[in-house]
Amino acid sequence: MNDMTPEREERSANLKGLGCSRKRVEDARFTQGKGNYVDDVKMPGMLHGDFVRSPYAHARVISINKDAALALDGVVAVLTAEDLAPLNLHWMPTLAGDKQMVLADGKVLFQGQEVAFVVARDRYVAADAVELVEVEYEELPVITDPFESLKSDVVLREDLAGQTTGPHGPRKHHNHIFTWEQGDVKATNQVLDNAEVVAEESMYYHRTHPCPLETCGCVASMDKVNGKLTLWGTFQAPHVVRTVASMLSGIEEHNIRVISPDIGGGFGNKVGVYPGYICSIVASIVTGVPVKWVEDRMENLMATAFARDYWMTGKIAATKEGKITGLHCQVTADHGGFDACADPTKFPAGFMNICTGSYDIPVAYLGVDGVYTNKAPGGVSYRCSFRVTEAVYFIERMIEVLAIELNMDAAELRRINFIKKEQFPYQSALGWEYDSGDYHTAWDKALKTVDYEGLRKEQAEQVAAFKRGETRTLMGIGLSFFTEIVGAGPVKNCDILGMGMFDSCEIRIHPTGSAVARLGTISQGQGHATTFAQILASEIGLSADSITIEEGDTDTAPYGLGTYGSRSTPVAGAAAAMAGRKIRAKAQMIAAYLLEVHDDDVEFDVDRFVVKGVPERFKTMKDIAYAAYNQAIPGLEPGLEAVSYYDPPNMTYPFGAYVCVMDIDVDTGVPEIRRFYALDDCGTRINPMIIEGQVHGGLTEALAVALGQEIAYDKMGNVKTATLMDFFLPTAWEVPNFETDHTVTPSPHHPIGAKGVGESPHVGGVPCFSNAVQDAFRPFGLRHTNMPHDHWRIWQTANDLGLHE
Amino acid sequence: MSDKMHIKLNVNGEDHEFLAEPRDLLIYTLREKLNITGPHVGCDTSHCGACTVTLNGKSVKSCTMFVAQANGAEITTIEGIGQPDALHVLQESFREHHGLQCGFCTPGMITRATKLLEEIPNPTEKEVRFGMAGNICRCTGYQNIVKSILAAASELNAAQEAAE
C-alpha cells in the first residue's frame, strides 16, 4: 500500500495536505479590504476611550482635576486610580508575577504611563478631553540605567518597599527584581580558571519593540440585560484573557466571551494584558454601553511591550585547538517600571538558558538579574521564543569573539563544536533536552552553497585593495548557526499565571464530508486557517479545502494558551493531528462495519479505508462521514467528532544556518546586503510557501533590529523613538531578496515531526546581520561593537578604527 | 466645535454628501462615517501607508489629510478596486504569490500598487521597490509583495497586448 501509484498520488494531491504550497484561504478577505480587525468593530452607542499619559518618567502625582474634561460636551467619564480602587482594579497582575498600575496610583514610573482614562462620544472628543485633564506632578529622580538603579538610594517601587523576596526569590536591593541561576557556577569557574584560552566580552542587546502594523486595542461590551461581557481585542492568547478577566472582575468565566478578530500582526506585542483592556471593561460595566480603546502608534511604542534590553557578559573557555570547554553568561536585565515579562512562570529570564547554542559545551553557568528602571514595562518575546533571540545573539557573538582570540576561522570553530547528530537527544549543560538535529549537514550545505571559501578569498582581496587605497568599501561575511527552543510547553514545567501551556483542537466532521476544526491558538498572519487544515487533511483524508478552521472565539474554540513563541504548530498542530487520529480511529470502525470485515482488516489509504489486500473494496472518508450520522451502527454512537488537548512531552528545537554577505561604505557607514542565504530546518514542512514567507518576514525584522531599530531613552527618561520617523521599520527599498533553503530533521516527539518556524529567521537573522557588520571590520582590529548598527554607528566604528585617516 | 462644513465625496463610484468638522481626517470619515474599513490606520504620521487611497488619480495617505481638503474629490479605496466575482489582477496576484500575511497593510499596499502600475506599466524590480517604499509591511519582508506586483504587471501587459 506504500507505493505511490499515479492514481494514489492524485488522490493525495487532491487533499492539499502536508507539504503542499497551498494558497491561503485567508487572502480573499484581506485582499478585498474585508478583514475584520478590532478597530473595524462598531456597535450602536459605542463610546471611545483615551488615556491621559505621564509626560514624566518618574514623578509623584499630586492631584488630578477632571472638572474641565467632564464639562466638555460628549465626555461621559474620566476614570482615575481612585475610581478603580474600590473595585481593586487600580493595579493588575502581570504575566511575570509582579503587579502593575492600571492607572497611576500616587506616582508614575515611566513616560507614557497611564494616568487617567477618558470615555467620550467619539475619538475626537476623547482626545480633547485628555488635554483638559489637569494633572499636577512632582518630578522625582529618573533612573534609566539598570546598573545605576542597583546602586541608587531612590526607591522606584515604593509599593514593594521592605519586601526582600519577590515571586522569583530573594531581592538584593530595593530596585532588584530577581536573580535566576542555571548551571554549575563552581565547575564553570574552575574550567575558566584552568582553560588554555578564555575569550571575554560584554555586549548590550538594546531595547526594541515588536511594533506590529496594527496597534493594540479592544472593544468591551457589557450587556447588563443578560450579564454577559464580550471583549473583542488584539489578543494573542484570548482564552488566557478570559480567565484573567474573570479572576479580576469577578464575572463568572462562562459570562465572558473573548474574541480575537483578525489581528494585524503580533510578534509578541499582543501577548500581555494592558491597562487599556481593564479600563475599557470597567468603563463598559459603568456606562452599560460598548467602549472602544485603540492605542495610537506613539502610545504603542512608548507604553506597551518592549523587547530585549539585556546587558550580557560572557566568558568562553576553549582549548588552543578551539574545542569549547565552558561558558559563563551573566545578564543584567532592564525590565522597566514593572516586571511584565511574558515568560512561563518558572522562567523569569525566559529560555535564556538555551545560550549554549548549537554547541557541545560540557559545563556552563547562566545568571540573570532583573532590575527596575524608569522605562516602560514589557519584556516580551519579539518574534522569538522567550528570550531566545538574546541567547542566540549572545552565543553567536561569543563564538566570533573566541574565533578572534584563537585567530581561527569562525565557520570552522562552529563546525568543530557542533553537537553531533548521534548525540541527540542531547542534554545541554543548562538543562534542556534537544530533540533532534543534524547541524553538520546543514552547515556544510550552507557554506557550500554560498562558496564560503571563495567569499573569504574575495574578502581578503578587498581588504588588500582597501589598504592600497583602491576602494572605500569593506566586505563583511556574517555567519550564524542557531538552535531555537519553541513550542512551550510541557505543562510540568511551563505555565503562565498557573495556566498550563497545553493547546487544543476540536474537530467536527459534517455528514457530507466537510469539517470544521477549532483550536486554542490565534493566527496573526501565520496562515493557520490554511496550514492547520493541511495537517488535518493528511490525518483524516478530507481535502483541506473542505475543512474550515476557526480560532479566537472563546465561546466556540476549545481552551488553549494562544499563539506566541512559535508554539502553534508544535502544540496546537500536534493537537490537530491527535484529534485527526481519533477521528480516523472511529472512521476505521465505521468502515469495517460498512465493508463487513473486522476492524483490523481495513487500513487507511490517503482518503479512504480499504480492505487489506483488496484495494477495490473501500469506503472513502466521505462515505464514512455520511454513515457516521445516518446509519445505525451497533456499538457506536452517531456522529464523527473529536477533541484533543495536547500536552507536549518536550519543546521542539528548530535550527538553521545563515550567511550574509555585506558591503559597507566606510565613509558613509551604509551597509549594502549583497546576499543573504537562509537554511532552515523546522522538521516536517507543512506548507513550503508559508514557511518561506515566514522566513522572509523574520529576516526582515532581524535586519531592522540589527541595523537600526531601537527604543532609546534620554537621561530624563524621554522616549526618543516614539514615531515611525525615528523607529526604524525597513521599507521595500531597504530590504534585499533572501535565498531560502532547508534540510528536514523531524522532531521525534511531535506527531507529525514539525517543529515550528515563524521565529527562527528572526532568532538566527539578528546575529547574522550583526556578525556581517563586525566581520567587515575584524581585519582592522574590531572585536565587538553593540547593535543597532545604523549608518552613524557604523561610521563611528570605522572612525574609531582610524579608517577615515 | 467649529462650524461644520458641507462635504461632497465620490467614493468608489458612489456619491456621498455630509457635514464634517474642519478637523475631521479623511481616514476616519471613510472608516467611521462611510463604513469603508479597508484602509487602516497604522501610524498616524504618513509613514506606513496602511491608509493609502487613490484621490483624484494620486496615491494619498488618508490619515494625514482633512476630509475638507478632499471636498469634491473622487476617491478609490481597496473596496473599489475589484469585486468578489471580478478581482483585480493585483488582488489575484497577491494571493498567488503569498504577498500578504496578517493582511493589515494589504489594502493600502494593493491600492498603491494599482497606481504604481499606471505610473509605470512595466516596472523593474527596483522601480517597484522604490515606488512601494511608502507602504510598510511588517510580515512579508516585501519579497513576495514585489513578486506579486511584477507578476501582475506582466499579466496586465500581456492582456493589453492581446487587446491591441
Interface residues (C-beta under 8 A of the other chain):
Chain A: K23 R24 E26 D27 A28 R29 F30 T31 Q32 G33 K34 G35 Y37 D39 D40 K42 D122 R123 Y124 C211 P212 L213 E214 T215 D262 I263 G264 G265 F267 D296 R297 M298 Q524 G525 Q526 G527 M689 I690 E692 G693 H696 G697 G698 L699 T700 E701 T723 L724 M725 L729 T731 A732 W733 V735 N737 F738
Chain B: M1 E21 R23 D24 Y28 R31 E32 N35 I36 T37 G38 P39 H40 V41 G42 C43 D44 T45 H47 C48 A50 T77 I78 E79 G82 P84 L87 Q91 F94 R95 E96 H98 L100 Q101 C102 G103 F104 C105 T106 P107 I110 V128 R129 F130 M132 A133 G134 N135 I136 C137 R138 C139 T140 G141 Y142 Q143 N144 I145 V146
